[in-house]
Amino acid sequence: MAASQDPRSGRLGSPRPLFRFVMSDLRFYSKPFPGYDVAEDGQRFFVTQTVRLPPLPPVTQVNIVLNWFEELKAKAPATR
């Protein structure tokens, strides 16, 4: 939120949204460090945001490998 301030009286105006966002996408609280910061010049505000990835496609194939251990032993014999 943001509010204007009267420089003479110091009174604050009505609060208004500083910017619009979906609250569940932003991570203000994270561990071990906060998920937000203010730029040194006070002109920008940084916050981590969750990026929603598209869903994975459904599994349509399963490969079953039989006797894989025998093939492994043939290709990479044990050394002592």
Rosetta constraint file for C-alpha pairs under 8 A:
AtomPair CA 1 CA 15 HARMONIC 6.02 0.50
AtomPair CA 1 CA 16 HARMONIC 5.41 0.50
AtomPair CA 1 CA 17 HARMONIC 4.48 0.50
AtomPair CA 1 CA 18 HARMONIC 4.86 0.50
AtomPair CA 1 CA 19 HARMONIC 7.81 0.50
AtomPair CA 2 CA 15 HARMONIC 5.43 0.50
AtomPair CA 2 CA 16 HARMONIC 5.42 0.50
AtomPair CA 2 CA 17 HARMONIC 6.14 0.50
AtomPair CA 2 CA 18 HARMONIC 5.31 0.50
AtomPair CA 3 CA 12 HARMONIC 6.17 0.50
AtomPair CA 3 CA 13 HARMONIC 5.36 0.50
AtomPair CA 3 CA 14 HARMONIC 5.80 0.50
AtomPair CA 3 CA 15 HARMONIC 4.58 0.50
AtomPair CA 3 CA 16 HARMONIC 6.27 0.50
AtomPair CA 4 CA 12 HARMONIC 5.70 0.50
AtomPair CA 4 CA 13 HARMONIC 5.02 0.50
AtomPair CA 4 CA 14 HARMONIC 7.38 0.50
AtomPair CA 4 CA 15 HARMONIC 7.80 0.50
AtomPair CA 5 CA 10 HARMONIC 5.86 0.50
AtomPair CA 5 CA 11 HARMONIC 5.60 0.50
AtomPair CA 5 CA 12 HARMONIC 4.42 0.50
AtomPair CA 5 CA 13 HARMONIC 5.96 0.50
AtomPair CA 6 CA 10 HARMONIC 5.04 0.50
AtomPair CA 6 CA 11 HARMONIC 5.39 0.50
AtomPair CA 6 CA 12 HARMONIC 6.43 0.50
AtomPair CA 6 CA 13 HARMONIC 7.67 0.50
AtomPair CA 7 CA 11 HARMONIC 7.87 0.50
AtomPair CA 21 CA 25 HARMONIC 7.72 0.50
AtomPair CA 21 CA 26 HARMONIC 7.94 0.50
AtomPair CA 22 CA 26 HARMONIC 7.14 0.50
AtomPair CA 25 CA 49 HARMONIC 5.55 0.50
AtomPair CA 25 CA 50 HARMONIC 4.97 0.50
AtomPair CA 25 CA 51 HARMONIC 7.42 0.50
AtomPair CA 26 CA 47 HARMONIC 6.78 0.50
AtomPair CA 26 CA 48 HARMONIC 5.95 0.50
AtomPair CA 26 CA 49 HARMONIC 4.49 0.50
AtomPair CA 26 CA 50 HARMONIC 6.12 0.50
AtomPair CA 27 CA 35 HARMONIC 5.61 0.50
AtomPair CA 27 CA 36 HARMONIC 7.71 0.50
AtomPair CA 27 CA 47 HARMONIC 6.80 0.50
AtomPair CA 27 CA 48 HARMONIC 5.45 0.50
AtomPair CA 27 CA 49 HARMONIC 5.97 0.50
AtomPair CA 27 CA 50 HARMONIC 7.23 0.50
AtomPair CA 28 CA 34 HARMONIC 6.30 0.50
AtomPair CA 28 CA 35 HARMONIC 4.58 0.50
AtomPair CA 28 CA 36 HARMONIC 5.54 0.50
AtomPair CA 28 CA 47 HARMONIC 6.40 0.50
AtomPair CA 28 CA 48 HARMONIC 7.02 0.50
AtomPair CA 29 CA 33 HARMONIC 7.88 0.50
AtomPair CA 29 CA 34 HARMONIC 5.31 0.50
AtomPair CA 29 CA 35 HARMONIC 5.47 0.50
AtomPair CA 29 CA 36 HARMONIC 7.84 0.50
AtomPair CA 30 CA 34 HARMONIC 5.25 0.50
AtomPair CA 30 CA 35 HARMONIC 5.49 0.50
AtomPair CA 35 CA 47 HARMONIC 5.62 0.50
AtomPair CA 35 CA 48 HARMONIC 5.44 0.50
AtomPair CA 36 CA 45 HARMONIC 7.44 0.50
AtomPair CA 36 CA 46 HARMONIC 5.35 0.50
AtomPair CA 36 CA 47 HARMONIC 4.11 0.50
AtomPair CA 36 CA 48 HARMONIC 6.43 0.50
AtomPair CA 37 CA 45 HARMONIC 6.04 0.50
AtomPair CA 37 CA 46 HARMONIC 5.15 0.50
AtomPair CA 37 CA 47 HARMONIC 6.52 0.50
AtomPair CA 38 CA 42 HARMONIC 6.13 0.50
AtomPair CA 38 CA 43 HARMONIC 7.79 0.50
AtomPair CA 38 CA 44 HARMONIC 5.99 0.50
AtomPair CA 38 CA 45 HARMONIC 4.55 0.50
AtomPair CA 38 CA 46 HARMONIC 6.01 0.50
AtomPair CA 39 CA 43 HARMONIC 6.43 0.50
AtomPair CA 39 CA 44 HARMONIC 5.28 0.50
AtomPair CA 39 CA 45 HARMONIC 6.16 0.50
AtomPair CA 39 CA 46 HARMONIC 7.41 0.50
AtomPair CA 67 CA 71 HARMONIC 6.77 0.50
AtomPair CA 68 CA 72 HARMONIC 6.14 0.50
AtomPair CA 69 CA 73 HARMONIC 6.19 0.50
AtomPair CA 70 CA 74 HARMONIC 6.31 0.50
AtomPair CA 71 CA 75 HARMONIC 6.24 0.50
AtomPair CA 72 CA 76 HARMONIC 5.82 0.50
AtomPair CA 72 CA 77 HARMONIC 7.65 0.50
AtomPair CA 73 CA 77 HARMONIC 4.95 0.50
AtomPair CA 73 CA 78 HARMONIC 7.23 0.50
